[in-house]
Amino acid sequence: MHRYIIVFVIVSCGGGSGDSSFADNESYPSITTFNSSDSSIYINDSISLSWISTNTSSCIASGDWNGNKNTSGTQTITLSEIKNYTFTLTCYGDNNSNVNSTLSVDVIESSDDIYEIDKESYCKSPNNNSSSYWIDEFNNNILNPNIYTYQLGNGFFANNTWVAGWGNNEQQYYTGPGEGYARNYKSATNTTENAFIENGFLKIQPIYNNTNQFPDPYCSDKECQTTWDYTSARIVTSINKTINPENEITVCFRVPDGTGHWPAIWMLPQGFIEGNKSWPQDGEIDLMEARGRIPQAIGAAIHFANSNNSHQYISHEITVPMNVNFQDRFHSITFKWAEDYINMYLDTNNVPFFSEGKNSTPFNNANYPFNDQFYLIFNVASGGNFDSNQIDTTKYCNNEECSNLSEPDRGRLLIDFIEIKSID
């Protein structure tokens, strides 16, 4: 995660004869990181403290927290008083030497405007308060292959018919594992030029390159010569991490800037990839979709079949002030999934912006398919029907390093964390 509060560190060392060498200095205890997720929050909101120390054997908290702490770790704390909180961490090394670090957090009175305070992230803080809990904060550079797999190509088969452009006239080829299926697949990290972990974020990077197009691996042993100007990644949790009703999912993200980018966080029914489920009869849940040319708006939707077995959907859009838009700040979607009901919340809002269920009018004459297992999908499409096939290629990375953009992350979907927990 990005953290931005760095405060003073006081070091004191004890023991020894007063004579020290450079080698001795290398063994002194050190707190290399002590950060808070926020410097200012509203009353009854939570912060996450994280710390890393080296050459230490134990740590103790003082100030507005207490107790023995691991030498490195994280802790979520709810702050319930209006005041300036001070958190001190003291870590001990050999010969009673110690080091301490202190940070402070202001707690202010609640406001109806959760965007009144300017900050990098407005995401709801993770909170392990359920009987079943899982979180991925992407703290190392390995995209766990036991959880995440890739879908490849530019389409799929449905009823023995090839559906190109993923059914939406999308322009990208999704890369991934396998010889020729990416320019730079790294098996050690399960990453490609289009999907990797960096600085605590999962990053999906669409690439536009019309001078050195990506060769379609299907054509490697055939007469066809298909190439692709656009590549991207589509990551799924199918089989490995499925979700049922009576669970809550929170994803903290920031979307790419530029017309043509179509980032999405969504779900399909378990068994769809294997051909045991069909679309739209068995449903689709879109937690977040965004148009790259509209920075202050995202949408959520559910898709299903009506009584005539034709595609129908219900969608809701939500906007934020331009100064905290989805391309400049991190935001979260929390999907609270109950039997027969779907609620979605933006950031720390207590009122859902999307609330539909089995009793919603469109289901009076339609099957409600959302009480079954689903899996998560994260992808960024290029072009397509969602925004009338518009693309501004100047907003795309042109290579793996994204050396053409002054701020490469502006051309990427960034995911800070994914949290899944039971609703107890």
C-alpha beads as a LAMMPS data file, in Angstrom:
LAMMPS data file: protein, C-alpha beads

424 atoms
423 bonds

1 atom types
1 bond types

-500.0 500.0 xlo xhi
-500.0 500.0 ylo yhi
-500.0 500.0 zlo zhi

Masses

1 110.0

Atoms # bond

1 1 1 0.000 0.000 0.000
2 1 1 1.078 3.592 -0.461
3 1 1 1.759 5.304 2.841
4 1 1 2.893 8.866 3.229
5 1 1 3.379 9.681 6.902
6 1 1 7.051 9.652 7.884
7 1 1 7.838 11.172 11.261
8 1 1 10.928 11.596 13.392
9 1 1 12.988 8.691 14.675
10 1 1 14.992 8.879 17.898
11 1 1 17.715 6.320 18.307
12 1 1 19.409 5.444 21.578
13 1 1 21.848 2.638 22.078
14 1 1 23.100 1.184 25.337
15 1 1 25.615 -1.433 26.454
16 1 1 29.155 -2.070 25.316
17 1 1 32.398 -0.435 26.394
18 1 1 31.948 2.882 24.649
19 1 1 34.281 1.691 21.895
20 1 1 32.491 0.728 18.700
21 1 1 33.502 -0.280 15.218
22 1 1 31.736 0.080 11.879
23 1 1 30.795 -3.614 12.114
24 1 1 29.151 -2.929 15.485
25 1 1 27.107 -0.095 13.987
26 1 1 25.706 -2.448 11.386
27 1 1 24.052 -4.499 14.166
28 1 1 22.306 -1.563 15.831
29 1 1 18.497 -1.884 15.923
30 1 1 16.595 0.114 13.331
31 1 1 12.964 0.906 12.586
32 1 1 13.093 1.243 8.828
33 1 1 9.360 1.883 8.389
34 1 1 6.626 3.121 10.737
35 1 1 3.636 4.454 8.818
36 1 1 -0.072 5.176 9.176
37 1 1 -2.633 4.792 6.429
38 1 1 -3.940 8.309 7.196
39 1 1 -2.753 11.433 8.983
40 1 1 -6.286 12.706 9.636
41 1 1 -9.578 10.785 9.938
42 1 1 -13.112 11.220 11.209
43 1 1 -14.127 9.943 14.615
44 1 1 -14.863 6.188 14.740
45 1 1 -12.943 5.569 11.512
46 1 1 -9.949 3.219 11.428
47 1 1 -6.281 3.556 10.578
48 1 1 -3.754 0.880 9.722
49 1 1 -0.315 1.108 11.326
50 1 1 2.539 -0.776 9.673
51 1 1 6.154 -1.149 10.733
52 1 1 9.365 -2.934 9.798
53 1 1 12.434 -3.168 12.053
54 1 1 15.835 -4.783 11.623
55 1 1 18.387 -6.157 14.093
56 1 1 15.671 -6.272 16.752
57 1 1 14.325 -8.991 19.028
58 1 1 11.224 -7.316 20.470
59 1 1 9.073 -4.189 20.217
60 1 1 6.733 -2.400 22.619
61 1 1 3.952 0.103 21.837
62 1 1 3.269 3.177 23.953
63 1 1 1.335 6.410 23.763
64 1 1 -2.195 5.817 22.453
65 1 1 -1.553 2.132 21.892
66 1 1 0.184 -0.451 24.054
67 1 1 1.432 -3.973 24.408
68 1 1 4.172 -6.142 22.967
69 1 1 4.452 -6.082 19.169
70 1 1 6.145 -8.241 16.570
71 1 1 9.352 -6.814 15.165
72 1 1 7.462 -6.199 11.909
73 1 1 3.720 -6.133 11.368
74 1 1 0.471 -4.262 10.799
75 1 1 -2.434 -3.356 13.070
76 1 1 -5.825 -1.779 12.389
77 1 1 -7.062 0.569 15.116
78 1 1 -10.423 2.346 15.400
79 1 1 -10.095 5.845 16.881
80 1 1 -13.122 6.916 18.888
81 1 1 -12.124 10.274 20.423
82 1 1 -11.712 13.708 18.846
83 1 1 -8.073 14.494 19.584
84 1 1 -4.503 14.154 18.311
85 1 1 -3.397 10.547 18.786
86 1 1 0.277 9.705 19.297
87 1 1 1.696 6.261 18.597
88 1 1 5.212 5.326 19.687
89 1 1 7.011 2.105 18.818
90 1 1 10.192 1.111 20.684
91 1 1 12.228 -1.847 19.440
92 1 1 15.103 -3.517 21.281
93 1 1 18.298 -5.107 20.015
94 1 1 21.304 -6.672 21.656
95 1 1 22.861 -5.252 24.846
96 1 1 19.659 -3.329 25.692
97 1 1 20.126 -1.019 22.698
98 1 1 16.850 0.402 21.417
99 1 1 15.294 2.610 18.818
100 1 1 11.924 4.360 18.771
101 1 1 9.672 6.078 16.277
102 1 1 6.580 8.227 16.834
103 1 1 3.755 9.320 14.564
104 1 1 0.532 11.206 15.131
105 1 1 -2.992 11.109 13.699
106 1 1 -5.655 13.812 14.018
107 1 1 -9.237 12.696 14.649
108 1 1 -11.892 15.263 13.775
109 1 1 -15.657 15.477 14.025
110 1 1 -17.623 13.555 11.423
111 1 1 -18.853 15.282 8.287
112 1 1 -21.398 14.265 5.706
113 1 1 -18.744 15.016 3.096
114 1 1 -16.232 12.165 3.300
115 1 1 -14.122 13.917 0.639
116 1 1 -13.645 17.085 2.683
117 1 1 -10.153 15.944 3.722
118 1 1 -7.739 15.700 0.804
119 1 1 -5.862 12.397 0.866
120 1 1 -4.389 9.837 -1.483
121 1 1 -6.866 7.073 -0.653
122 1 1 -10.537 7.146 0.361
123 1 1 -10.755 3.364 0.538
124 1 1 -12.521 1.649 3.374
125 1 1 -9.853 0.272 5.722
126 1 1 -9.501 -3.528 5.902
127 1 1 -10.831 -5.001 9.126
128 1 1 -10.437 -8.624 10.193
129 1 1 -13.655 -8.827 12.183
130 1 1 -15.297 -11.966 10.764
131 1 1 -15.096 -15.723 11.236
132 1 1 -13.796 -16.227 7.682
133 1 1 -11.267 -13.687 6.429
134 1 1 -8.887 -13.353 3.457
135 1 1 -6.933 -10.376 2.177
136 1 1 -4.292 -9.796 -0.471
137 1 1 -2.334 -6.556 -0.081
138 1 1 0.252 -7.466 -2.754
139 1 1 3.159 -7.100 -0.373
140 1 1 5.552 -9.098 -2.554
141 1 1 6.104 -9.270 -6.305
142 1 1 4.600 -12.751 -6.774
143 1 1 1.077 -12.940 -8.202
144 1 1 0.000 -16.051 -6.331
145 1 1 -0.628 -18.787 -8.947
146 1 1 -2.683 -20.705 -6.391
147 1 1 -5.206 -17.853 -6.448
148 1 1 -4.829 -16.002 -9.756
149 1 1 -4.828 -17.324 -13.298
150 1 1 -5.005 -15.630 -16.701
151 1 1 -7.517 -15.736 -19.506
152 1 1 -5.850 -15.381 -22.882
153 1 1 -6.710 -14.109 -26.326
154 1 1 -9.332 -11.839 -27.841
155 1 1 -12.491 -13.879 -27.446
156 1 1 -14.156 -17.110 -26.404
157 1 1 -16.269 -19.983 -27.653
158 1 1 -20.009 -19.982 -26.917
159 1 1 -22.160 -22.817 -28.217
160 1 1 -19.268 -23.896 -30.467
161 1 1 -19.105 -20.416 -32.010
162 1 1 -16.100 -18.110 -31.668
163 1 1 -17.049 -14.735 -30.167
164 1 1 -14.355 -12.227 -31.154
165 1 1 -13.564 -9.068 -29.219
166 1 1 -15.033 -10.708 -26.109
167 1 1 -18.468 -9.892 -27.512
168 1 1 -17.873 -6.140 -27.163
169 1 1 -15.624 -5.273 -30.136
170 1 1 -12.646 -5.000 -27.771
171 1 1 -9.290 -4.424 -29.471
172 1 1 -6.836 -6.002 -27.017
173 1 1 -5.176 -9.412 -26.854
174 1 1 -4.945 -10.696 -23.289
175 1 1 -1.470 -12.077 -22.582
176 1 1 -0.370 -14.638 -20.010
177 1 1 1.562 -17.883 -19.396
178 1 1 2.665 -20.192 -22.176
179 1 1 5.195 -19.997 -24.958
180 1 1 4.420 -17.030 -27.187
181 1 1 1.440 -15.875 -25.116
182 1 1 3.342 -12.884 -23.701
183 1 1 6.518 -11.053 -24.623
184 1 1 7.880 -11.415 -21.099
185 1 1 6.128 -13.988 -18.919
186 1 1 8.064 -14.522 -15.681
187 1 1 7.203 -17.917 -14.202
188 1 1 8.939 -17.096 -10.909
189 1 1 6.474 -14.262 -10.244
190 1 1 3.562 -15.334 -12.494
191 1 1 3.636 -11.896 -14.141
192 1 1 3.857 -10.408 -17.645
193 1 1 4.509 -7.054 -19.274
194 1 1 0.764 -6.440 -18.895
195 1 1 0.276 -7.572 -15.283
196 1 1 2.741 -7.271 -12.415
197 1 1 3.116 -6.225 -8.784
198 1 1 5.087 -3.096 -7.970
199 1 1 5.316 -0.954 -4.824
200 1 1 2.524 -2.872 -3.134
201 1 1 0.048 -2.648 -6.004
202 1 1 -1.234 -5.126 -8.554
203 1 1 -0.898 -3.243 -11.842
204 1 1 -2.684 -4.105 -15.078
205 1 1 -0.996 -2.268 -17.928
206 1 1 -2.579 -2.024 -21.386
207 1 1 0.039 -1.527 -24.097
208 1 1 -0.402 0.017 -27.542
209 1 1 2.380 -0.700 -30.033
210 1 1 1.602 -0.393 -33.733
211 1 1 5.230 -0.614 -34.879
212 1 1 6.089 -3.913 -33.188
213 1 1 2.725 -5.608 -32.971
214 1 1 2.134 -8.642 -30.787
215 1 1 2.052 -11.835 -32.918
216 1 1 -0.977 -14.021 -32.253
217 1 1 0.426 -17.311 -30.854
218 1 1 -2.438 -19.219 -32.511
219 1 1 -0.723 -18.463 -35.812
220 1 1 2.719 -19.717 -34.758
221 1 1 2.262 -23.038 -36.597
222 1 1 -0.375 -21.958 -39.110
223 1 1 -0.598 -19.851 -42.244
224 1 1 -2.411 -16.954 -40.564
225 1 1 -0.460 -13.783 -39.803
226 1 1 -2.646 -12.079 -37.177
227 1 1 -1.006 -9.407 -35.025
228 1 1 -2.330 -7.121 -32.291
229 1 1 -1.670 -3.426 -31.677
230 1 1 -3.160 -3.626 -28.175
231 1 1 -2.331 -6.058 -25.367
232 1 1 -3.562 -6.191 -21.790
233 1 1 -4.319 -8.687 -18.995
234 1 1 -7.417 -10.433 -17.681
235 1 1 -6.858 -12.048 -14.271
236 1 1 -9.377 -14.446 -12.715
237 1 1 -9.780 -16.356 -9.448
238 1 1 -11.927 -19.145 -10.956
239 1 1 -11.813 -22.419 -8.965
240 1 1 -9.056 -21.098 -6.690
241 1 1 -11.037 -18.360 -4.931
242 1 1 -14.807 -18.470 -5.318
243 1 1 -17.272 -16.375 -3.352
244 1 1 -20.750 -17.203 -2.074
245 1 1 -23.613 -15.085 -0.801
246 1 1 -23.258 -14.049 2.847
247 1 1 -19.812 -12.620 2.060
248 1 1 -18.465 -9.102 1.751
249 1 1 -15.849 -8.084 -0.831
250 1 1 -13.869 -4.830 -0.758
251 1 1 -11.476 -3.810 -3.544
252 1 1 -9.347 -0.645 -3.319
253 1 1 -8.343 0.650 -6.765
254 1 1 -7.350 3.555 -9.008
255 1 1 -8.323 3.586 -12.689
256 1 1 -6.252 4.589 -15.751
257 1 1 -6.586 7.946 -17.473
258 1 1 -7.482 8.223 -21.157
259 1 1 -10.230 7.557 -23.666
260 1 1 -10.318 3.896 -24.632
261 1 1 -9.292 2.459 -21.258
262 1 1 -12.070 0.220 -19.950
263 1 1 -11.087 -1.094 -16.497
264 1 1 -13.410 -3.545 -14.781
265 1 1 -13.703 -5.481 -11.529
266 1 1 -16.463 -8.031 -11.954
267 1 1 -17.710 -11.575 -11.367
268 1 1 -19.011 -14.551 -13.325
269 1 1 -20.589 -17.775 -12.039
270 1 1 -18.240 -20.592 -11.124
271 1 1 -18.370 -23.106 -13.969
272 1 1 -18.618 -20.541 -16.754
273 1 1 -15.056 -21.132 -17.972
274 1 1 -15.645 -24.886 -17.918
275 1 1 -18.834 -24.498 -19.980
276 1 1 -21.177 -25.518 -17.165
277 1 1 -22.752 -22.068 -16.869
278 1 1 -24.059 -19.764 -19.582
279 1 1 -24.360 -16.027 -20.083
280 1 1 -26.579 -14.182 -19.383
281 1 1 -28.812 -16.880 -17.882
282 1 1 -26.487 -17.574 -14.952
283 1 1 -25.672 -13.944 -14.269
284 1 1 -22.850 -11.410 -14.192
285 1 1 -22.015 -8.980 -11.374
286 1 1 -20.038 -5.823 -12.214
287 1 1 -18.586 -4.225 -9.104
288 1 1 -16.846 -1.462 -11.066
289 1 1 -16.528 -0.336 -14.674
290 1 1 -15.067 2.980 -15.815
291 1 1 -14.666 4.935 -19.025
292 1 1 -11.191 6.410 -19.346
293 1 1 -12.455 9.762 -20.635
294 1 1 -14.754 10.304 -17.594
295 1 1 -12.558 10.488 -14.490
296 1 1 -15.211 11.284 -11.891
297 1 1 -17.685 8.432 -12.582
298 1 1 -17.837 4.657 -12.285
299 1 1 -20.700 2.212 -12.654
300 1 1 -21.926 -1.085 -11.234
301 1 1 -24.379 -3.521 -12.800
302 1 1 -25.916 -6.974 -12.746
303 1 1 -26.715 -8.913 -15.927
304 1 1 -29.266 -11.707 -16.314
305 1 1 -31.819 -13.201 -18.713
306 1 1 -35.417 -11.971 -18.832
307 1 1 -38.498 -14.119 -19.299
308 1 1 -37.778 -14.280 -23.054
309 1 1 -34.283 -15.586 -22.278
310 1 1 -32.798 -12.352 -23.631
311 1 1 -30.098 -10.248 -22.024
312 1 1 -31.237 -7.679 -19.459
313 1 1 -29.287 -5.616 -16.958
314 1 1 -29.664 -3.160 -14.081
315 1 1 -26.950 -0.521 -13.725
316 1 1 -26.224 2.399 -11.417
317 1 1 -23.574 5.093 -11.779
318 1 1 -21.925 7.077 -9.000
319 1 1 -19.758 10.190 -9.201
320 1 1 -17.276 11.917 -6.890
321 1 1 -15.991 15.516 -6.874
322 1 1 -13.484 16.179 -9.650
323 1 1 -10.689 16.965 -7.172
324 1 1 -10.891 13.390 -5.787
325 1 1 -11.698 11.624 -9.071
326 1 1 -11.097 7.922 -9.683
327 1 1 -7.961 8.538 -11.783
328 1 1 -6.208 10.719 -9.187
329 1 1 -7.258 9.059 -5.918
330 1 1 -7.817 5.527 -4.654
331 1 1 -11.398 4.483 -3.968
332 1 1 -13.026 1.267 -2.866
333 1 1 -16.113 -0.714 -3.743
334 1 1 -17.596 -2.871 -1.002
335 1 1 -19.997 -5.527 -2.246
336 1 1 -22.196 -6.876 0.563
337 1 1 -23.786 -10.016 -0.823
338 1 1 -26.746 -11.480 1.026
339 1 1 -29.108 -14.236 -0.006
340 1 1 -31.486 -12.667 -2.541
341 1 1 -29.883 -9.225 -2.223
342 1 1 -26.931 -7.190 -3.554
343 1 1 -25.660 -3.945 -1.996
344 1 1 -22.620 -1.972 -3.164
345 1 1 -20.984 0.885 -1.288
346 1 1 -18.402 3.454 -2.358
347 1 1 -15.554 4.109 0.073
348 1 1 -16.769 4.617 3.660
349 1 1 -20.308 5.640 2.716
350 1 1 -22.942 3.922 4.834
351 1 1 -25.644 4.152 2.164
352 1 1 -25.325 1.824 -0.858
353 1 1 -25.283 3.383 -4.311
354 1 1 -26.428 0.048 -5.773
355 1 1 -29.176 -1.914 -4.031
356 1 1 -31.083 -4.590 -5.918
357 1 1 -32.467 -8.017 -5.136
358 1 1 -34.809 -10.824 -5.950
359 1 1 -37.786 -8.562 -5.248
360 1 1 -36.624 -5.847 -7.659
361 1 1 -39.176 -5.220 -10.403
362 1 1 -37.117 -6.667 -13.300
363 1 1 -37.165 -10.069 -11.576
364 1 1 -40.956 -10.272 -11.464
365 1 1 -40.755 -12.276 -14.677
366 1 1 -37.109 -13.359 -14.658
367 1 1 -34.929 -15.866 -12.865
368 1 1 -32.692 -14.445 -10.131
369 1 1 -29.296 -16.169 -10.650
370 1 1 -27.241 -14.464 -7.922
371 1 1 -27.422 -16.988 -5.076
372 1 1 -24.647 -19.201 -6.414
373 1 1 -20.841 -19.286 -6.366
374 1 1 -19.061 -16.622 -8.439
375 1 1 -15.399 -15.784 -9.073
376 1 1 -13.574 -12.471 -9.483
377 1 1 -12.171 -10.952 -12.686
378 1 1 -9.828 -7.953 -13.063
379 1 1 -9.052 -6.580 -16.507
380 1 1 -8.541 -3.498 -18.654
381 1 1 -10.045 -3.659 -22.137
382 1 1 -9.137 -1.324 -24.998
383 1 1 -11.888 0.382 -26.962
384 1 1 -15.085 -1.612 -27.309
385 1 1 -18.780 -0.843 -27.190
386 1 1 -18.763 0.506 -23.626
387 1 1 -17.552 3.908 -24.843
388 1 1 -18.471 3.815 -28.539
389 1 1 -15.132 2.312 -29.642
390 1 1 -13.233 5.530 -28.922
391 1 1 -9.472 5.310 -28.249
392 1 1 -6.825 7.964 -27.577
393 1 1 -3.575 6.088 -28.208
394 1 1 -1.461 8.898 -26.689
395 1 1 -2.721 7.814 -23.253
396 1 1 -1.397 4.260 -23.619
397 1 1 1.910 2.767 -22.537
398 1 1 3.939 1.816 -25.621
399 1 1 6.191 -0.775 -23.977
400 1 1 6.708 -2.787 -20.814
401 1 1 8.512 0.089 -19.071
402 1 1 5.858 2.599 -20.195
403 1 1 8.734 4.920 -21.036
404 1 1 6.535 7.157 -23.208
405 1 1 4.333 8.368 -20.322
406 1 1 5.780 10.829 -17.810
407 1 1 3.662 9.138 -15.112
408 1 1 3.392 5.450 -16.130
409 1 1 0.785 4.637 -13.477
410 1 1 -1.630 7.024 -15.222
411 1 1 -1.953 4.357 -17.907
412 1 1 -2.563 1.455 -15.523
413 1 1 -5.281 -0.023 -13.312
414 1 1 -3.857 -0.141 -9.775
415 1 1 -5.304 -2.447 -7.120
416 1 1 -4.182 -1.781 -3.554
417 1 1 -5.939 -4.663 -1.814
418 1 1 -8.682 -7.263 -2.157
419 1 1 -10.532 -8.257 1.016
420 1 1 -13.088 -11.074 1.303
421 1 1 -14.832 -11.899 4.558
422 1 1 -17.965 -13.558 5.842
423 1 1 -20.962 -11.518 6.950
424 1 1 -21.430 -12.813 10.508

Bonds

1 1 1 2
2 1 2 3
3 1 3 4
4 1 4 5
5 1 5 6
6 1 6 7
7 1 7 8
8 1 8 9
9 1 9 10
10 1 10 11
11 1 11 12
12 1 12 13
13 1 13 14
14 1 14 15
15 1 15 16
16 1 16 17
17 1 17 18
18 1 18 19
19 1 19 20
20 1 20 21
21 1 21 22
22 1 22 23
23 1 23 24
24 1 24 25
25 1 25 26
26 1 26 27
27 1 27 28
28 1 28 29
29 1 29 30
30 1 30 31
31 1 31 32
32 1 32 33
33 1 33 34
34 1 34 35
35 1 35 36
36 1 36 37
37 1 37 38
38 1 38 39
39 1 39 40
40 1 40 41
41 1 41 42
42 1 42 43
43 1 43 44
44 1 44 45
45 1 45 46
46 1 46 47
47 1 47 48
48 1 48 49
49 1 49 50
50 1 50 51
51 1 51 52
52 1 52 53
53 1 53 54
54 1 54 55
55 1 55 56
56 1 56 57
57 1 57 58
58 1 58 59
59 1 59 60
60 1 60 61
61 1 61 62
62 1 62 63
63 1 63 64
64 1 64 65
65 1 65 66
66 1 66 67
67 1 67 68
68 1 68 69
69 1 69 70
70 1 70 71
71 1 71 72
72 1 72 73
73 1 73 74
74 1 74 75
75 1 75 76
76 1 76 77
77 1 77 78
78 1 78 79
79 1 79 80
80 1 80 81
81 1 81 82
82 1 82 83
83 1 83 84
84 1 84 85
85 1 85 86
86 1 86 87
87 1 87 88
88 1 88 89
89 1 89 90
90 1 90 91
91 1 91 92
92 1 92 93
93 1 93 94
94 1 94 95
95 1 95 96
96 1 96 97
97 1 97 98
98 1 98 99
99 1 99 100
100 1 100 101
101 1 101 102
102 1 102 103
103 1 103 104
104 1 104 105
105 1 105 106
106 1 106 107
107 1 107 108
108 1 108 109
109 1 109 110
110 1 110 111
111 1 111 112
112 1 112 113
113 1 113 114
114 1 114 115
115 1 115 116
116 1 116 117
117 1 117 118
118 1 118 119
119 1 119 120
120 1 120 121
121 1 121 122
122 1 122 123
123 1 123 124
124 1 124 125
125 1 125 126
126 1 126 127
127 1 127 128
128 1 128 129
129 1 129 130
130 1 130 131
131 1 131 132
132 1 132 133
133 1 133 134
134 1 134 135
135 1 135 136
136 1 136 137
137 1 137 138
138 1 138 139
139 1 139 140
140 1 140 141
141 1 141 142
142 1 142 143
143 1 143 144
144 1 144 145
145 1 145 146
146 1 146 147
147 1 147 148
148 1 148 149
149 1 149 150
150 1 150 151
151 1 151 152
152 1 152 153
153 1 153 154
154 1 154 155
155 1 155 156
156 1 156 157
157 1 157 158
158 1 158 159
159 1 159 160
160 1 160 161
161 1 161 162
162 1 162 163
163 1 163 164
164 1 164 165
165 1 165 166
166 1 166 167
167 1 167 168
168 1 168 169
169 1 169 170
170 1 170 171
171 1 171 172
172 1 172 173
173 1 173 174
174 1 174 175
175 1 175 176
176 1 176 177
177 1 177 178
178 1 178 179
179 1 179 180
180 1 180 181
181 1 181 182
182 1 182 183
183 1 183 184
184 1 184 185
185 1 185 186
186 1 186 187
187 1 187 188
188 1 188 189
189 1 189 190
190 1 190 191
191 1 191 192
192 1 192 193
193 1 193 194
194 1 194 195
195 1 195 196
196 1 196 197
197 1 197 198
198 1 198 199
199 1 199 200
200 1 200 201
201 1 201 202
202 1 202 203
203 1 203 204
204 1 204 205
205 1 205 206
206 1 206 207
207 1 207 208
208 1 208 209
209 1 209 210
210 1 210 211
211 1 211 212
212 1 212 213
213 1 213 214
214 1 214 215
215 1 215 216
216 1 216 217
217 1 217 218
218 1 218 219
219 1 219 220
220 1 220 221
221 1 221 222
222 1 222 223
223 1 223 224
224 1 224 225
225 1 225 226
226 1 226 227
227 1 227 228
228 1 228 229
229 1 229 230
230 1 230 231
231 1 231 232
232 1 232 233
233 1 233 234
234 1 234 235
235 1 235 236
236 1 236 237
237 1 237 238
238 1 238 239
239 1 239 240
240 1 240 241
241 1 241 242
242 1 242 243
243 1 243 244
244 1 244 245
245 1 245 246
246 1 246 247
247 1 247 248
248 1 248 249
249 1 249 250
250 1 250 251
251 1 251 252
252 1 252 253
253 1 253 254
254 1 254 255
255 1 255 256
256 1 256 257
257 1 257 258
258 1 258 259
259 1 259 260
260 1 260 261
261 1 261 262
262 1 262 263
263 1 263 264
264 1 264 265
265 1 265 266
266 1 266 267
267 1 267 268
268 1 268 269
269 1 269 270
270 1 270 271
271 1 271 272
272 1 272 273
273 1 273 274
274 1 274 275
275 1 275 276
276 1 276 277
277 1 277 278
278 1 278 279
279 1 279 280
280 1 280 281
281 1 281 282
282 1 282 283
283 1 283 284
284 1 284 285
285 1 285 286
286 1 286 287
287 1 287 288
288 1 288 289
289 1 289 290
290 1 290 291
291 1 291 292
292 1 292 293
293 1 293 294
294 1 294 295
295 1 295 296
296 1 296 297
297 1 297 298
298 1 298 299
299 1 299 300
300 1 300 301
301 1 301 302
302 1 302 303
303 1 303 304
304 1 304 305
305 1 305 306
306 1 306 307
307 1 307 308
308 1 308 309
309 1 309 310
310 1 310 311
311 1 311 312
312 1 312 313
313 1 313 314
314 1 314 315
315 1 315 316
316 1 316 317
317 1 317 318
318 1 318 319
319 1 319 320
320 1 320 321
321 1 321 322
322 1 322 323
323 1 323 324
324 1 324 325
325 1 325 326
326 1 326 327
327 1 327 328
328 1 328 329
329 1 329 330
330 1 330 331
331 1 331 332
332 1 332 333
333 1 333 334
334 1 334 335
335 1 335 336
336 1 336 337
337 1 337 338
338 1 338 339
339 1 339 340
340 1 340 341
341 1 341 342
342 1 342 343
343 1 343 344
344 1 344 345
345 1 345 346
346 1 346 347
347 1 347 348
348 1 348 349
349 1 349 350
350 1 350 351
351 1 351 352
352 1 352 353
353 1 353 354
354 1 354 355
355 1 355 356
356 1 356 357
357 1 357 358
358 1 358 359
359 1 359 360
360 1 360 361
361 1 361 362
362 1 362 363
363 1 363 364
364 1 364 365
365 1 365 366
366 1 366 367
367 1 367 368
368 1 368 369
369 1 369 370
370 1 370 371
371 1 371 372
372 1 372 373
373 1 373 374
374 1 374 375
375 1 375 376
376 1 376 377
377 1 377 378
378 1 378 379
379 1 379 380
380 1 380 381
381 1 381 382
382 1 382 383
383 1 383 384
384 1 384 385
385 1 385 386
386 1 386 387
387 1 387 388
388 1 388 389
389 1 389 390
390 1 390 391
391 1 391 392
392 1 392 393
393 1 393 394
394 1 394 395
395 1 395 396
396 1 396 397
397 1 397 398
398 1 398 399
399 1 399 400
400 1 400 401
401 1 401 402
402 1 402 403
403 1 403 404
404 1 404 405
405 1 405 406
406 1 406 407
407 1 407 408
408 1 408 409
409 1 409 410
410 1 410 411
411 1 411 412
412 1 412 413
413 1 413 414
414 1 414 415
415 1 415 416
416 1 416 417
417 1 417 418
418 1 418 419
419 1 419 420
420 1 420 421
421 1 421 422
422 1 422 423
423 1 423 424
